[in-house]
């Protein structure tokens, strides 16, 4: 029995990280449903959600104001979630250049801040961004050209993380998002993606639906649009640059918040797991979200069942490989404490960081934990 459990769980892990991406890439070669893109200039609201971003907001607004899009068709809003530093004052300094501040009192969290800001938006398309994200000049045009296709309800751009300090956890982050972007490209060629990149995604304003404050908007808002029968496009040429975290503790705490909100989001949208009604969407959510968030449980099962099978050479080898993998992550984590960087150990460190965060998030979610507010991570 231990042998069956071991190999079945190994298969699940293999499928989640390798098999699923191979299946998606293969399907994309046979089922190609391209978005009918063309030059298109709808009115756009560019919405930046911020909390205590006085160090970043001016540079972000300068970047936004420089983007290539007709000024008479672009509305720029900064939604401040009860900021207590000079964020709001800095934003007001841009009012003469057309930037509008929407201040939300009471520290209500990112999702609720977006809910309230969208109510005052006037653009046909709303683009959501963060204060620490830098956009390429043509990003708005690259995003909105997808909306020339009436079947498209939301569009996600592409994350590109950069790691200026060479932090080990940052290298893992960069590699992970390159892997994610390749999957999203294949998904959208088939039909649709299921979630968007939080700092560069957009929706048709008429489709926006206010969400509970404890769930993550860049996953659930697109899922609500899918529920309405629209598709979500991935636009790889619309690139947002974001600096990685420098410390494992920062990435770990952020992942707990993001994954916890994501888990509550999937519970909120659990009807989408019905494969008879939402076939491809259900397949993606199960393979790309649910299995990943359950990965630490599978890892524990693999280790525990392997311990029962020691003695045979193959199982001694698999146990040694697991021990080596965890040891590499530990070495990378300890090296960070004394400012040593191990590029080759970035994947074990990032993988373990994310999966421990997933395990804690699962526990917190089952206990009813709600992550509503957020703190600025990238300084």
Buried (B, 14 or more C-beta within 10 A) or exposed (E): EEEEBBEEBBEBBEBBBEBBBEBBBEBBEEEEEEBEBEEBBEBBBBBBBBBBBBBBBBEBBEBBBEBEBEEEBBBBBBBBBBBEBBBBEBBBBBEEEEBBBBBBEEBBBBBBBBBBBBEEBEBBBBBBBBBBBBBBEBBBBBBBBBBBBEBBBBBBBBBBBEBEEEBBBBBBBBBBBEEBBBBBBBBBBBBBBBBBBBBBBBBBBEBBEBBBBBBBBBBBBBBBBBBEEBBBBBBBEBBBBBBBBBBBEBBBBBBBBBBBBBBBBBEBBEEBBEEEEBEBBBBBBBBBBBBBBBBBBBBEBBBEBBEEBEEEEEBEEBBEEBEEBBEBBBBBBEBBEEEEBBEEBBBBBBBBBBBBBBBBBBEBBEEEBBBBBBEBBBE
